[in-house]
């Protein structure tokens, strides 16, 4: 079915697949397989289905929600399915395999003046299949939307190996199965081919950095920019701890020391109106006590600023032995309030929290800094993460915007859904995944077992919480 070099089964080889980008949860898979085609995926799934063996689809492993084995599952790695199958410039669409790297698509079509809009921070290494699983967003989702807004069709392998094609035709009648599968974290089907929308490069673009002495002033500037009717392509924010981290890491750009917040603002579109838009944003920032503003001189400088922002998660390694990233979403009008709540959580717990986030659409990414070598600190960081999510849901927000639920946040689903609502969603899952063998026990706790799931985190009954000794 598969060649020998497409199967891993020795313990030393499997260690790499104990976790994804969320390293605090680990579990040993039974094996890892690397199919090259949809047919191979189907045959592998049929065999596993026959022998009642659970399995987990996996992309590049950059996810941070815990697409992780509990122990004993077979991981179906899709990284060798990495082809660009076709590009139709006239109809502005491309077909890729799930292991195709996000940024590679834009690079491959840029010579014709096109690009792929979803741009998660890990776009240089994450796969489009993984983006579909998590419904990934990125800095520019404020204007262009998240992955689901750019998916036109999917080829998928079902729990029993059946191959289906979904979407493809514009305005397909019936239920929106594309929307259902996008963001389902591999619990409903395995994606083996993706038809995506591609866009023409904007005619013009302007990018600015705005520095503030207080986080509150930066938050108010964001609110006022949107209220003014300006539609930025992106507005990102980093607080002081995050600024220190990115300047200590591999892509420093010379952010001034001692300032409490920086906004990265970008507008794009028809050339005639771009300069006036950036000038309006600068004027709003000045009304909110901005201390310094820089406008990018050229594409090189713009690229350096974005590289600095997009390495922010990994940059925390320059100022902390370990970190845990969260992904709450809040109404933009409550931004100032929730950031103050997060600071209180930091003060009470004794753990520093850096904030790097998509300010324009209220998608927060608190980064909890900790040292796993200290007894109990990993568990404390997990608890602090849950408390930040509770702060988000308390103002009408959500526990995830683009990173997914996985293992990490499934016990927090009760913050946004009742037991009855969770049970109804589990019924939907059972139609696609009746035996719970496809990425089992992710996203949802069974309502009657919420407390049981919570206990397993600390006890290691289902998986281990990693520590460094």
C-alpha positions as CSV (number, residue, x, y, z in Angstrom):
1,X,0.0,0.0,0.0
2,X,2.8,2.4,1.0
3,X,6.6,2.1,0.5
4,X,8.7,1.4,3.6
5,X,10.0,5.0,3.7
6,X,6.5,6.3,4.0
7,X,5.9,4.6,7.4
8,X,7.4,5.4,10.8
9,X,6.9,3.1,13.8
10,X,10.1,3.1,15.9
11,X,9.8,5.1,19.2
12,X,12.7,7.4,18.3
13,X,11.1,8.4,15.0
14,X,7.6,8.9,16.6
15,X,8.8,11.3,19.2
16,X,8.7,14.1,16.7
17,X,5.0,13.6,16.4
18,X,4.1,13.6,20.1
19,X,2.8,17.1,19.8
20,X,2.2,20.0,17.4
21,X,3.2,23.7,18.1
22,X,1.5,23.4,21.5
23,X,4.2,21.4,23.3
24,X,2.6,21.3,26.7
25,X,0.5,18.3,25.6
26,X,2.1,15.1,24.4
27,X,1.0,11.6,23.4
28,X,2.8,8.8,21.5
29,X,1.2,7.8,18.2
30,X,1.1,4.1,17.1
31,X,2.6,5.0,13.7
32,X,3.0,7.8,11.2
33,X,2.3,7.3,7.5
34,X,3.0,9.6,4.5
35,X,0.7,9.1,1.6
36,X,1.4,10.9,-1.7
37,X,-2.0,10.7,-3.3
38,X,-5.7,10.8,-2.5
39,X,-5.9,7.1,-3.4
40,X,-3.2,6.2,-0.9
41,X,-5.0,8.2,1.8
42,X,-8.2,6.4,1.0
43,X,-6.6,2.9,1.1
44,X,-4.9,3.7,4.4
45,X,-8.2,4.9,5.9
46,X,-10.0,1.9,4.7
47,X,-7.4,-0.4,6.4
48,X,-7.6,1.5,9.7
49,X,-11.4,1.6,9.6
50,X,-11.4,-2.2,9.0
51,X,-9.2,-2.7,12.1
52,X,-11.0,-0.1,14.2
53,X,-7.8,2.0,14.7
54,X,-8.2,5.7,15.3
55,X,-6.2,8.1,13.1
56,X,-5.3,11.8,13.0
57,X,-4.6,13.9,9.8
58,X,-1.6,16.2,10.2
59,X,-0.1,19.1,8.3
60,X,3.1,20.9,9.1
61,X,2.5,20.7,12.9
62,X,2.4,24.5,13.3
63,X,-1.0,24.5,15.0
64,X,-1.2,25.5,18.7
65,X,-4.4,24.0,19.9
66,X,-3.3,20.4,20.4
67,X,-3.9,18.3,17.3
68,X,-2.1,15.7,19.3
69,X,-2.3,11.9,19.9
70,X,-3.8,10.7,23.2
71,X,-1.8,7.6,22.5
72,X,-2.3,4.7,20.0
73,X,-3.6,6.6,17.0
74,X,-2.0,6.5,13.5
75,X,-1.0,9.9,12.2
76,X,-1.7,10.4,8.5
77,X,0.9,13.1,7.6
78,X,-0.1,15.0,4.4
79,X,3.2,16.9,4.0
80,X,4.3,14.8,1.0
81,X,1.1,15.8,-0.8
82,X,2.6,19.2,-1.6
83,X,1.7,19.9,-5.3
84,X,0.3,22.9,-7.0
85,X,-2.1,21.1,-9.3
86,X,-3.4,23.9,-11.4
87,X,-3.9,27.7,-11.7
88,X,-6.7,29.3,-13.6
89,X,-5.9,33.0,-13.8
90,X,-9.0,33.9,-15.8
91,X,-11.3,32.5,-13.2
92,X,-8.9,33.4,-10.3
93,X,-8.6,30.1,-8.7
94,X,-5.9,27.5,-8.0
95,X,-6.0,23.8,-6.9
96,X,-3.4,22.6,-4.4
97,X,-2.8,19.5,-2.4
98,X,-3.1,19.8,1.4
99,X,0.6,19.8,2.1
100,X,1.3,22.8,-0.1
101,X,2.8,25.7,1.9
102,X,0.7,28.8,2.3
103,X,3.3,31.4,1.3
104,X,4.5,29.3,-1.6
105,X,1.2,29.8,-3.4
106,X,1.6,33.6,-3.4
107,X,5.2,33.3,-4.5
108,X,4.3,30.9,-7.3
109,X,1.7,33.2,-8.8
110,X,3.2,36.6,-8.0
111,X,4.8,36.9,-11.5
112,X,1.3,37.1,-12.9
113,X,0.3,39.8,-10.4
114,X,-1.7,37.5,-8.1
115,X,-1.6,36.3,-4.5
116,X,-3.4,34.2,-1.9
117,X,-4.9,36.4,0.8
118,X,-5.0,34.4,4.1
119,X,-1.6,35.1,5.8
120,X,-1.2,33.5,9.2
121,X,2.0,34.3,11.1
122,X,3.3,30.8,10.2
123,X,2.6,31.2,6.5
124,X,6.2,30.5,5.5
125,X,5.8,26.9,6.8
126,X,2.2,26.1,7.5
127,X,0.2,24.1,4.9
128,X,-3.0,25.2,3.2
129,X,-4.6,21.9,4.4
130,X,-3.8,22.8,7.9
131,X,-5.3,26.3,7.3
132,X,-8.5,24.7,6.2
133,X,-8.6,22.5,9.3
134,X,-8.3,25.5,11.6
135,X,-10.0,28.1,9.4
136,X,-6.8,30.2,9.8
137,X,-6.8,33.9,9.5
138,X,-3.9,36.3,9.7
139,X,-3.0,40.0,9.9
140,X,-5.0,40.9,6.8
141,X,-8.2,39.1,7.6
142,X,-9.7,42.4,8.8
143,X,-10.3,43.3,5.1
144,X,-10.0,40.0,3.3
145,X,-11.5,37.5,5.7
146,X,-10.3,34.1,6.9
147,X,-9.6,30.8,5.1
148,X,-13.3,29.9,4.6
149,X,-13.8,33.1,2.6
150,X,-11.3,31.8,0.0
151,X,-12.2,28.1,-0.3
152,X,-14.1,27.2,-3.5
153,X,-14.0,23.4,-3.4
154,X,-12.6,20.4,-1.4
155,X,-11.8,16.8,-2.1
156,X,-12.0,14.8,1.1
157,X,-11.6,11.3,2.4
158,X,-14.3,10.2,4.8
159,X,-13.9,8.1,7.9
160,X,-14.4,4.9,6.0
161,X,-12.2,5.8,3.0
162,X,-14.9,7.1,0.7
163,X,-13.7,10.0,-1.5
164,X,-16.1,12.9,-2.0
165,X,-15.8,16.2,-3.9
166,X,-17.5,19.3,-2.4
167,X,-18.2,22.7,-3.9
168,X,-16.6,23.7,-7.1
169,X,-19.6,25.3,-8.8
170,X,-20.5,28.9,-7.9
171,X,-23.5,29.1,-5.5
172,X,-23.8,25.4,-5.1
173,X,-27.3,24.7,-3.8
174,X,-28.0,22.7,-0.6
175,X,-26.2,22.8,2.7
176,X,-22.8,24.6,3.0
177,X,-20.6,21.5,3.5
178,X,-17.6,23.5,2.6
179,X,-18.3,25.9,5.5
180,X,-18.9,23.0,7.8
181,X,-15.7,21.2,7.0
182,X,-13.5,24.3,7.1
183,X,-12.5,24.7,10.7
184,X,-13.5,21.2,11.7
185,X,-10.0,20.4,12.8
186,X,-9.9,17.1,10.9
187,X,-12.8,15.6,12.9
188,X,-15.2,15.3,10.0
189,X,-13.0,14.3,7.0
190,X,-9.4,14.4,5.7
191,X,-8.9,17.1,3.0
192,X,-6.8,15.9,0.1
193,X,-7.3,18.7,-2.5
194,X,-8.3,22.3,-2.1
195,X,-9.6,24.8,-4.7
196,X,-8.8,28.3,-3.5
197,X,-9.6,31.8,-4.6
198,X,-6.6,33.9,-5.7
199,X,-6.7,37.7,-5.9
200,X,-5.0,40.4,-8.0
201,X,-2.3,42.3,-6.2
202,X,-3.6,45.7,-5.0
203,X,-2.5,48.6,-7.1
204,X,-1.0,50.5,-4.1
205,X,-0.2,49.9,-0.5
206,X,0.9,52.0,2.5
207,X,2.1,50.8,5.8
208,X,2.8,52.8,9.0
209,X,4.0,52.2,12.6
210,X,2.4,54.2,15.4
211,X,4.0,54.2,18.9
212,X,2.1,55.0,22.1
213,X,2.9,55.7,25.7
214,X,-0.1,53.8,26.9
215,X,-2.0,50.7,25.7
216,X,-5.3,52.5,26.3
217,X,-4.3,55.3,23.8
218,X,-3.4,52.6,21.2
219,X,-6.8,50.8,21.7
220,X,-8.7,54.1,21.4
221,X,-6.9,54.9,18.2
222,X,-7.9,51.5,16.7
223,X,-11.6,52.1,17.7
224,X,-11.5,55.6,16.2
225,X,-9.9,54.5,12.9
226,X,-12.7,52.0,12.4
227,X,-15.4,54.4,13.5
228,X,-14.1,56.9,11.0
229,X,-15.1,54.6,8.2
230,X,-11.6,53.7,7.1
231,X,-11.2,50.1,6.0
232,X,-7.6,49.1,6.7
233,X,-6.1,45.9,5.3
234,X,-4.6,45.3,8.7
235,X,-4.2,46.9,12.1
236,X,-1.9,44.9,14.5
237,X,-0.9,45.7,18.0
238,X,2.1,44.7,20.1
239,X,2.5,45.7,23.8
240,X,5.8,46.5,25.6
241,X,6.7,42.9,26.5
242,X,6.0,41.8,22.9
243,X,8.1,44.6,21.6
244,X,11.0,43.6,23.8
245,X,10.7,40.1,22.6
246,X,10.7,40.8,18.8
247,X,13.6,43.2,19.2
248,X,15.6,40.5,21.1
249,X,14.9,37.9,18.4
250,X,16.0,37.4,14.8
251,X,14.0,40.2,13.0
252,X,14.6,43.4,15.0
253,X,13.6,46.7,13.3
254,X,14.6,49.2,15.9
255,X,11.4,49.8,17.8
256,X,12.0,52.6,20.4
257,X,12.6,51.4,24.0
258,X,10.2,52.1,26.8
259,X,7.0,52.6,24.8
260,X,3.9,50.6,25.8
261,X,2.4,49.8,22.4
262,X,2.9,49.9,18.7
263,X,0.3,49.7,16.0
264,X,1.2,48.3,12.5
265,X,-1.4,49.8,10.1
266,X,-1.8,49.0,6.4
267,X,-4.1,50.2,3.7
268,X,-4.2,48.9,0.1
269,X,-6.3,49.4,-3.0
270,X,-6.6,51.8,-5.9
271,X,-3.6,54.1,-5.9
272,X,-5.5,57.4,-6.0
273,X,-7.0,57.0,-2.5
274,X,-4.3,55.3,-0.6
275,X,-2.3,58.3,0.5
276,X,-5.4,60.1,1.9
277,X,-6.4,56.9,3.9
278,X,-3.0,56.6,5.6
279,X,-3.1,60.3,6.3
280,X,-6.5,59.9,7.9
281,X,-5.2,57.1,10.1
282,X,-2.1,59.2,11.1
283,X,-4.4,62.1,12.1
284,X,-6.5,59.8,14.3
285,X,-3.4,58.5,16.0
286,X,-2.3,62.1,16.7
287,X,-5.6,62.7,18.3
288,X,-4.8,59.8,20.6
289,X,-1.4,61.1,21.8
290,X,0.8,59.1,19.5
291,X,4.4,59.7,20.3
292,X,6.0,58.8,16.9
293,X,4.8,57.6,13.5
294,X,6.8,56.0,10.7
295,X,5.5,55.4,7.2
296,X,7.3,52.7,5.2
297,X,9.6,54.2,2.5
298,X,9.4,51.1,0.2
299,X,8.5,47.4,0.0
300,X,11.8,46.4,1.6
301,X,11.1,48.4,4.8
302,X,7.4,47.2,4.8
303,X,8.6,43.6,4.5
304,X,10.9,44.0,7.5
305,X,8.2,45.4,9.6
306,X,5.9,42.5,8.8
307,X,8.6,40.0,9.3
308,X,9.2,41.5,12.8
309,X,5.5,41.1,13.6
310,X,5.0,37.7,12.2
311,X,7.9,36.2,14.2
312,X,6.5,37.5,17.4
313,X,5.3,34.2,18.8
314,X,8.6,32.4,18.3
315,X,10.4,35.6,19.5
316,X,9.1,35.0,23.0
317,X,11.8,32.3,23.2
318,X,14.3,35.1,23.4
319,X,12.8,36.4,26.7
320,X,11.2,33.3,28.2
321,X,12.1,29.6,28.4
322,X,8.5,28.6,27.5
323,X,5.3,30.3,26.4
324,X,1.6,29.4,25.8
325,X,-0.4,31.3,23.2
326,X,-4.1,31.9,23.4
327,X,-6.6,33.0,20.8
328,X,-9.6,34.7,22.2
329,X,-11.9,37.0,20.3
330,X,-13.8,40.1,21.7
331,X,-15.9,42.9,20.4
332,X,-13.5,45.6,19.3
333,X,-15.2,48.2,21.6
334,X,-14.2,46.1,24.7
335,X,-10.5,45.9,23.7
336,X,-9.2,48.3,26.4
337,X,-11.3,46.6,29.1
338,X,-10.2,43.1,28.3
339,X,-6.5,44.0,28.1
340,X,-6.8,45.5,31.5
341,X,-8.4,42.3,32.8
342,X,-5.6,40.3,31.2
343,X,-3.1,42.5,33.0
344,X,-4.9,41.8,36.3
345,X,-4.6,38.0,35.6
346,X,-0.9,38.4,35.0
347,X,-0.4,40.4,38.2
348,X,-2.4,37.8,40.3
349,X,-0.7,34.8,38.8
350,X,2.9,36.2,38.8
351,X,3.3,35.2,35.1
352,X,4.1,37.8,32.5
353,X,1.7,38.0,29.6
354,X,2.7,39.6,26.3
355,X,0.0,40.7,23.9
356,X,0.4,40.4,20.1
357,X,-2.9,40.5,18.2
358,X,-5.2,41.5,15.4
359,X,-6.5,44.7,16.9
360,X,-8.8,45.6,14.0
361,X,-11.1,42.6,14.5
362,X,-10.6,42.0,18.2
363,X,-8.7,38.7,17.8
364,X,-6.4,38.6,20.9
365,X,-3.3,36.4,21.3
366,X,-2.1,36.6,24.9
367,X,1.3,34.9,25.2
368,X,1.7,33.5,28.7
369,X,5.4,33.3,29.6
370,X,6.6,30.6,32.0
371,X,9.3,28.2,32.8
372,X,8.3,24.5,32.6
373,X,11.3,23.6,34.8
374,X,9.6,25.1,37.8
375,X,7.2,22.7,39.5
376,X,3.6,23.4,38.8
377,X,4.3,26.4,36.5
378,X,3.1,24.6,33.3
379,X,-0.3,23.8,35.0
380,X,-0.4,27.4,36.2
381,X,0.2,28.7,32.6
382,X,-2.7,26.5,31.4
383,X,-5.0,27.8,34.0
384,X,-4.0,31.4,33.2
385,X,-4.7,30.7,29.6
386,X,-8.2,29.6,30.5
387,X,-8.7,32.7,32.6
388,X,-7.9,34.9,29.7
389,X,-10.5,33.1,27.6
390,X,-13.0,33.6,30.3
391,X,-12.3,37.3,30.3
392,X,-13.0,37.3,26.5
393,X,-16.3,35.4,26.8
394,X,-17.4,37.5,29.7
395,X,-17.8,40.5,27.3
396,X,-19.5,38.5,24.6
397,X,-16.4,37.1,22.9
398,X,-15.2,33.6,21.9
399,X,-12.5,31.2,22.9
400,X,-10.9,31.0,19.5
401,X,-10.6,33.1,16.4
402,X,-8.2,31.1,14.2
403,X,-6.2,28.6,16.2
404,X,-8.9,26.1,16.8
405,X,-9.9,24.2,19.9
406,X,-8.1,20.9,19.8
407,X,-7.3,19.4,23.1
408,X,-6.3,22.6,24.8
409,X,-9.5,24.5,24.8
410,X,-12.2,21.8,24.6
411,X,-13.0,22.0,28.3
412,X,-13.5,25.7,27.8
413,X,-16.2,25.1,25.3
414,X,-18.7,25.4,28.2
415,X,-17.8,29.1,28.3
416,X,-19.6,29.6,25.0
417,X,-22.0,26.6,24.6
418,X,-24.5,24.9,26.9
419,X,-24.3,21.1,27.4
420,X,-27.3,20.8,25.0
421,X,-25.6,22.8,22.3
422,X,-22.4,20.8,22.6
423,X,-24.4,17.6,22.4
424,X,-26.1,18.8,19.2
425,X,-22.8,19.5,17.6
426,X,-21.5,16.1,18.6
427,X,-24.6,14.7,16.8
428,X,-23.4,16.5,13.6
429,X,-19.9,15.1,14.1
430,X,-21.3,11.5,14.4
431,X,-22.9,11.7,10.9
432,X,-19.4,12.2,9.5
433,X,-17.4,10.4,12.2
434,X,-19.8,7.8,13.7
435,X,-17.2,5.9,15.7
436,X,-15.1,8.8,16.8
437,X,-12.0,7.4,15.2
438,X,-11.1,10.4,13.0
439,X,-9.0,12.8,15.2
440,X,-10.9,11.4,18.3
441,X,-12.0,13.5,21.3
442,X,-10.9,16.9,19.9
443,X,-12.9,20.1,20.0
444,X,-15.7,19.0,22.3
445,X,-16.0,17.4,25.7
446,X,-19.0,15.2,26.2
447,X,-21.3,17.3,28.3
448,X,-21.5,14.7,31.1
449,X,-17.7,14.3,31.1
450,X,-16.5,18.0,31.3
451,X,-15.1,17.5,34.8
452,X,-13.6,14.2,33.9
453,X,-11.8,15.8,30.9
454,X,-10.5,18.6,33.1
455,X,-9.0,16.2,35.6
456,X,-7.2,14.2,32.9
457,X,-5.1,17.3,32.0
458,X,-3.4,17.3,35.3
459,X,-3.3,13.6,36.0
460,X,-1.8,12.4,32.7
461,X,-4.6,9.8,32.3
462,X,-5.2,10.7,28.7
463,X,-2.0,12.4,27.8
464,X,0.9,14.0,29.5
465,X,1.5,17.6,30.3
466,X,5.1,18.2,29.3
467,X,7.7,19.5,31.7
468,X,11.4,20.0,31.5
469,X,13.5,18.5,34.2
